[in-house]
Amino acid sequence: MKKIIFFLVAVLVSITVSAQTATNFNCNDCDGVSTDLFQKLDSGKVVVICWVMPCSSCIPASKTSYNVSQSYQTTHPGRVMFYLCDDYANTSCASINSWANSNSIPASASSKRFSNTAIDMMHYGSTGMPKIVVVGGNNHKVFYNSNNTVNATELQSAINAALNANSIEETDVLATDINLFPNPVNELLSLTFTTEKQQALNIEIFDFTGKKVFTNNLKSETGINKTAINTAEFANGSYIVKISDEKQSKTMRFNIAH
């Protein structure tokens, strides 16, 4: 009887985790930079969140999570972010920074530190240091959730799945034949796409940090659509263009080089 009860509980926990979605937060990181989780995810980024006490027992899994996430910087530059967070936000940023630096978890554009109660690990079930989750996709899905330890292979698979959830897929629901030209662009970016019906669409552009730098609402026509975006005032670097309606969104990367 106990085995049956344990099995049912395990199944329920599994279903809960697999159906889980991220909880948004908007707060400053330890550098004082405002960060909105959902804005990052909507811009096509995948975020690995790692909560620590910090403590010595947190080091191995935290370093593994950091190393796996940073291994994507060559193949997917700027797409995978690593957020190191104090578990209950009762440790100063100075202490978090010191602990991370001494354990080879450096800060960078893709590796941020936080000590803020807005980032609550209890939104993702039980505690256990370190606690590691992977969130991504336009539906803000949780792809990985582990306490106390991390499996590098499973973490990598979760990040891959999250990256795939953000990729352009050729369907006839939102838009097809999406093209950006030229790429890289200097001053004027041409965006073309095909839709099967007239529909209201939102065009957004996010920079490397996930900050929205451009938005435009338009009504598409049946067939080929074309719109021009002035990028003369944008800084050089990598950007994400997002096309969305009320239900779906698609993203594509491009570069600006003046």
C-alpha positions as CSV (number, residue, x, y, z in Angstrom):
1,M,0.0,0.0,0.0
2,K,2.8,2.4,0.9
3,K,4.5,1.7,-2.5
4,I,1.3,2.5,-4.3
5,I,0.9,5.8,-2.4
6,F,4.5,6.7,-3.0
7,F,4.1,6.0,-6.7
8,L,1.0,8.2,-7.0
9,V,2.7,11.0,-5.2
10,A,5.7,10.7,-7.5
11,V,3.4,10.8,-10.6
12,L,1.7,13.9,-9.3
13,V,5.0,15.7,-8.6
14,S,6.2,14.8,-12.0
15,I,3.1,16.2,-13.7
16,T,3.3,19.4,-11.6
17,V,7.0,20.0,-12.6
18,S,6.4,19.2,-16.3
19,A,3.5,21.6,-16.5
20,Q,5.2,24.4,-14.5
21,T,5.8,27.8,-15.8
22,A,8.1,30.5,-14.6
23,T,7.1,33.4,-12.3
24,N,8.2,36.8,-13.5
25,F,10.4,39.2,-11.5
26,N,11.6,42.7,-12.2
27,C,14.4,43.8,-9.9
28,N,18.0,45.1,-10.0
29,D,21.0,42.7,-10.2
30,C,24.1,43.2,-8.1
31,D,25.4,45.8,-10.6
32,G,22.2,47.8,-10.2
33,V,20.9,46.9,-13.6
34,S,17.1,46.4,-13.9
35,T,16.2,42.9,-15.0
36,D,12.8,41.7,-16.1
37,L,12.7,37.9,-16.5
38,F,9.8,37.7,-18.9
39,Q,11.3,40.4,-21.1
40,K,14.4,38.3,-21.3
41,L,12.5,35.1,-22.2
42,D,10.3,37.0,-24.8
43,S,13.5,38.3,-26.4
44,G,14.6,34.7,-27.1
45,K,16.9,34.1,-24.2
46,V,17.1,31.0,-21.9
47,V,17.8,31.7,-18.2
48,V,19.5,29.2,-15.9
49,I,18.7,30.3,-12.3
50,C,20.9,29.0,-9.5
51,W,20.0,29.7,-5.9
52,V,22.8,29.3,-3.3
53,M,23.2,30.0,0.5
54,P,26.1,30.5,-0.4
55,C,28.0,27.5,1.1
56,S,30.7,25.1,0.4
57,S,28.3,22.3,-0.5
58,C,26.8,24.6,-3.1
59,I,30.0,24.9,-5.1
60,P,30.1,21.8,-7.3
61,A,26.6,22.0,-8.7
62,S,26.8,25.8,-9.1
63,K,30.1,25.6,-11.0
64,T,28.7,22.8,-13.2
65,S,25.6,24.8,-13.9
66,Y,27.6,27.9,-14.7
67,N,30.1,26.0,-17.0
68,V,27.2,24.3,-18.9
69,S,25.4,27.6,-19.5
70,Q,28.5,29.4,-20.6
71,S,29.5,26.6,-23.0
72,Y,26.7,28.0,-25.2
73,Q,28.3,31.4,-25.7
74,T,30.2,30.2,-28.7
75,T,27.4,28.5,-30.5
76,H,24.5,30.7,-29.2
77,P,26.2,34.0,-28.1
78,G,24.1,35.9,-25.6
79,R,21.2,33.4,-25.7
80,V,21.8,31.5,-22.5
81,M,22.0,33.6,-19.2
82,F,23.2,32.4,-15.8
83,Y,21.6,34.0,-12.8
84,L,23.3,33.3,-9.4
85,C,20.8,34.2,-6.6
86,D,21.0,34.3,-2.9
87,D,18.5,31.8,-1.5
88,Y,16.6,34.1,0.8
89,A,18.1,37.5,-0.3
90,N,19.7,37.9,3.2
91,T,23.3,37.8,1.9
92,S,24.7,41.1,0.6
93,C,25.8,41.4,-3.0
94,A,29.3,42.0,-1.8
95,S,29.3,38.5,-0.2
96,I,27.7,36.9,-3.2
97,N,30.3,38.4,-5.5
98,S,33.1,37.4,-3.3
99,W,31.9,33.8,-3.0
100,A,31.3,33.5,-6.8
101,N,34.6,35.0,-7.7
102,S,36.5,32.8,-5.4
103,N,34.8,29.7,-6.8
104,S,35.4,30.5,-10.5
105,I,31.9,31.7,-11.3
106,P,32.8,35.1,-12.8
107,A,30.3,37.9,-13.6
108,S,29.8,38.8,-17.3
109,A,27.2,40.0,-19.7
110,S,25.7,36.5,-19.6
111,S,26.4,35.8,-15.9
112,K,24.6,37.9,-13.3
113,R,24.3,37.9,-9.5
114,F,21.2,38.8,-7.5
115,S,20.2,39.2,-3.9
116,N,16.5,40.2,-4.1
117,T,13.4,38.8,-2.5
118,A,11.6,39.2,-5.9
119,I,13.4,36.1,-7.1
120,D,11.7,33.5,-4.9
121,M,12.8,29.8,-5.2
122,M,9.6,28.7,-3.6
123,H,7.8,29.5,-6.8
124,Y,9.5,26.4,-8.1
125,G,8.6,24.0,-5.4
126,S,10.7,22.8,-2.5
127,T,14.1,24.2,-1.4
128,G,17.5,22.6,-1.5
129,M,20.8,24.2,-2.0
130,P,21.8,24.8,-4.7
131,K,18.5,24.9,-6.5
132,I,18.7,25.1,-10.3
133,V,16.0,25.8,-12.8
134,V,16.0,26.4,-16.5
135,V,13.3,28.7,-18.0
136,G,12.7,29.7,-21.6
137,G,10.4,29.8,-24.5
138,N,7.6,32.2,-25.4
139,N,5.3,30.5,-22.9
140,H,7.9,30.9,-20.1
141,K,8.1,27.2,-19.5
142,V,10.3,25.5,-16.8
143,F,12.5,22.9,-18.6
144,Y,14.6,21.8,-15.6
145,N,14.1,21.9,-11.8
146,S,16.6,20.3,-9.4
147,N,17.6,20.5,-5.7
148,N,21.0,19.9,-4.1
149,T,22.6,18.5,-7.2
150,V,22.7,18.9,-11.0
151,N,23.1,16.4,-13.9
152,A,25.1,18.1,-16.6
153,T,23.7,16.0,-19.4
154,E,20.1,16.7,-18.3
155,L,20.8,20.4,-17.8
156,Q,22.3,20.6,-21.3
157,S,19.3,18.8,-22.8
158,A,16.9,21.2,-21.0
159,I,18.8,24.2,-22.3
160,N,18.6,22.7,-25.8
161,A,14.9,22.2,-25.5
162,A,14.4,25.8,-24.3
163,L,16.5,27.1,-27.2
164,N,14.4,25.1,-29.7
165,A,11.2,26.5,-28.1
166,N,12.4,29.9,-29.3
167,S,13.4,29.0,-32.8
168,I,11.5,30.0,-35.9
169,E,9.3,27.2,-37.2
170,E,7.7,27.2,-40.7
171,T,3.9,27.1,-40.0
172,D,0.9,28.7,-41.6
173,V,-0.5,30.0,-38.3
174,L,1.5,33.2,-37.7
175,A,3.9,34.0,-40.5
176,T,6.2,32.1,-42.9
177,D,9.1,32.9,-45.1
178,I,10.5,35.4,-42.6
179,N,13.6,37.2,-43.9
180,L,15.8,40.0,-42.7
181,F,18.0,41.9,-45.2
182,P,20.7,42.9,-45.1
183,N,22.2,41.0,-42.2
184,P,24.3,42.5,-40.8
185,V,22.5,45.8,-41.4
186,N,23.9,49.3,-41.3
187,E,21.0,51.8,-41.3
188,L,17.8,50.3,-42.9
189,L,16.6,46.7,-42.1
190,S,14.1,45.1,-44.4
191,L,11.7,42.6,-42.8
192,T,9.6,40.4,-45.1
193,F,7.2,37.7,-44.2
194,T,4.1,35.9,-45.6
195,T,0.8,35.5,-43.9
196,E,-2.3,33.6,-45.1
197,K,-4.8,36.2,-43.8
198,Q,-5.0,39.8,-42.6
199,Q,-4.1,40.0,-38.9
200,A,-2.8,42.4,-36.3
201,L,0.9,41.8,-35.6
202,N,3.4,43.3,-33.2
203,I,7.0,43.8,-34.3
204,E,9.6,44.2,-31.5
205,I,13.4,44.3,-31.4
206,F,15.4,43.4,-28.3
207,D,19.1,44.1,-27.9
208,F,21.8,41.8,-26.5
209,T,20.8,42.4,-22.9
210,G,17.1,41.7,-23.6
211,K,16.1,45.4,-23.5
212,K,13.3,46.3,-26.0
213,V,14.6,49.0,-28.3
214,F,11.8,49.1,-31.0
215,T,8.1,48.2,-31.3
216,N,5.6,48.7,-34.0
217,N,2.0,47.5,-34.5
218,L,0.8,46.7,-38.0
219,K,-1.9,44.9,-39.9
220,S,-0.6,42.3,-42.3
221,E,-2.0,41.7,-45.7
222,T,-2.7,38.3,-47.2
223,G,0.5,37.2,-49.0
224,I,3.9,38.9,-48.8
225,N,4.4,41.7,-46.3
226,K,7.4,44.1,-46.1
227,T,8.3,46.7,-43.6
228,A,11.5,48.8,-43.1
229,I,13.1,49.5,-39.7
230,N,15.5,52.3,-39.2
231,T,18.5,51.0,-37.2
232,A,20.8,54.0,-37.7
233,E,20.5,55.0,-34.0
234,F,21.0,51.4,-32.7
235,A,24.5,50.4,-31.3
236,N,26.5,47.7,-33.1
237,G,25.8,44.2,-31.8
238,S,23.4,41.3,-31.9
239,Y,19.6,41.8,-31.8
240,I,16.4,39.7,-31.8
241,V,13.4,40.6,-33.9
242,K,10.1,39.2,-32.6
243,I,6.9,38.9,-34.6
244,S,3.8,38.2,-32.5
245,D,0.0,38.2,-32.4
246,E,-2.2,37.6,-29.4
247,K,-1.4,33.8,-29.2
248,Q,2.0,33.2,-30.8
249,S,5.4,34.7,-31.5
250,K,8.4,34.0,-33.6
251,T,12.0,35.3,-33.2
252,M,15.0,35.7,-35.5
253,R,18.5,37.0,-34.8
254,F,20.3,39.7,-36.7
255,N,23.4,41.9,-36.3
256,I,24.0,45.6,-36.7
257,A,27.4,46.9,-38.0
258,H,27.7,50.6,-38.8
